[in-house]
Amino acid sequence: MIPQSAFDPAPLQRVTHLLTYNHLPRISCQDQGEPEEYPRHKELEMFFEHLEKVMVETQFINKEQPGQVMNKLRRLYSRARPEAQELNILRGVLTAIEKKL
């Protein structure tokens, strides 16, 4: 343990404060870049239809009784708010599964 009298944290605190205050706003602005584009409601609905179609084709769910699976998945993806590019990736995965059927 370092004795209190041997170490004064004040200079370190000042340096940390100066670095954070002077550089953090610029770093966070630079890292953000362009704002990500979120899909519109129509694009999400198309994804959900595609997902349900693939789940029926793979017999993961029964078309007549999809139960709560689709409702839960809708809530899950709605909370996750996938960006347009992420949604395109998911649609690509579904398309690849369809090709294998």
SULPE-V468570 format. One record per residue. N is the residue number from 1. RES is the residue in one letter. PHI is phi in degrees with one decimal (NA if undefined). OMEGA is omega in degrees with one decimal (* if undefined). D_FIRST is the distance of its C-alpha to the first C-alpha in Angstrom with 1 decimal. Layout:
((N;RES;PHI;OMEGA;D_FIRST) (N;RES;PHI;OMEGA;D_FIRST))
//
This chain:
((1;M;NA;-179.8;0.0) (2;I;-84.2;178.1;3.8) (3;P;-63.0;-178.8;6.4) (4;Q;-57.9;-176.4;9.1) (5;S;-70.8;-176.6;11.7) (6;A;-83.3;-175.0;10.6) (7;F;-136.5;178.1;10.8) (8;D;-106.2;-176.5;13.9) (9;P;-74.5;-175.1;14.4) (10;A;-58.0;179.3;18.1) (11;P;-61.7;178.6;19.5) (12;L;-64.2;178.0;18.0) (13;Q;-63.4;179.5;19.5) (14;R;-64.0;-180.0;22.7) (15;V;-63.4;178.7;23.0) (16;T;-60.3;179.5;22.4) (17;H;-63.4;-179.6;24.9) (18;L;-63.4;179.5;27.4) (19;L;-63.1;-179.5;27.3) (20;T;-65.3;-176.6;27.7) (21;Y;-66.9;-174.8;30.4) (22;N;-83.8;-171.5;32.3) (23;H;-112.0;-176.3;32.2) (24;L;-61.6;178.9;31.7) (25;P;-59.8;179.3;35.2) (26;R;-69.6;179.8;36.8) (27;I;-63.7;-177.5;35.0) (28;S;-65.8;177.8;35.8) (29;C;-69.9;-179.4;39.4) (30;Q;-69.2;-177.3;39.8) (31;D;-69.5;-175.7;38.5) (32;Q;-70.6;-179.5;40.9) (33;G;61.1;179.4;44.1) (34;E;-75.8;176.4;47.2) (35;P;-65.0;-178.9;47.1) (36;E;-72.5;-178.8;47.8) (37;E;-92.4;178.0;51.2) (38;Y;-94.2;-178.2;51.4) (39;P;-66.6;176.6;54.6) (40;R;-78.6;-178.3;57.3) (41;H;-56.2;-178.5;58.5) (42;K;-61.3;179.6;61.4) (43;E;-65.7;176.9;59.3) (44;L;-64.9;178.6;57.1) (45;E;-62.5;177.7;60.3) (46;M;-62.7;177.6;61.6) (47;F;-63.1;-178.8;58.4) (48;F;-63.4;177.2;58.7) (49;E;-63.9;179.4;62.4) (50;H;-63.9;179.6;61.6) (51;L;-61.4;-179.8;58.8) (52;E;-62.8;179.7;61.1) (53;K;-59.9;-179.4;63.9) (54;V;-67.6;179.6;61.8) (55;M;-67.2;175.7;60.4) (56;V;-70.9;-179.0;64.1) (57;E;-63.2;178.9;65.2) (58;T;-87.7;179.9;62.5) (59;Q;62.5;174.0;63.4) (60;F;-73.1;174.2;59.9) (61;I;-131.2;176.9;61.6) (62;N;-93.4;-176.3;65.2) (63;K;-58.3;-178.5;66.9) (64;E;-72.3;-178.2;68.8) (65;Q;-136.7;-179.4;65.8) (66;P;-67.6;177.1;62.6) (67;G;61.4;-177.6;61.0) (68;Q;-89.4;-176.8;57.7) (69;V;-57.8;-178.4;56.3) (70;M;-65.9;178.1;57.5) (71;N;-62.0;179.6;56.4) (72;K;-66.1;179.3;52.9) (73;L;-67.5;175.9;52.7) (74;R;-60.6;179.1;54.0) (75;R;-64.0;-179.7;51.3) (76;L;-59.9;-178.4;48.7) (77;Y;-70.4;177.3;49.8) (78;S;-67.8;177.3;50.5) (79;R;-67.2;-177.8;46.9) (80;A;-70.4;-178.6;45.6) (81;R;47.0;-179.1;47.8) (82;P;-63.2;175.8;48.4) (83;E;-72.4;-177.9;49.2) (84;A;-56.7;-179.4;52.7) (85;Q;-65.7;178.2;51.5) (86;E;-64.8;178.3;49.6) (87;L;-64.9;176.8;52.7) (88;N;-63.6;176.8;54.8) (89;I;-62.8;179.3;52.6) (90;L;-62.2;177.9;53.1) (91;R;-64.6;176.8;56.8) (92;G;-63.5;177.2;56.8) (93;V;-63.2;178.8;55.3) (94;L;-62.3;178.8;58.0) (95;T;-63.8;178.6;60.7) (96;A;-64.3;176.7;59.6) (97;I;-64.4;179.9;59.7) (98;E;-60.8;-179.3;63.2) (99;K;-65.0;-178.9;64.4) (100;K;-81.6;-178.1;63.4) (101;L;-79.2;*;65.4))
//
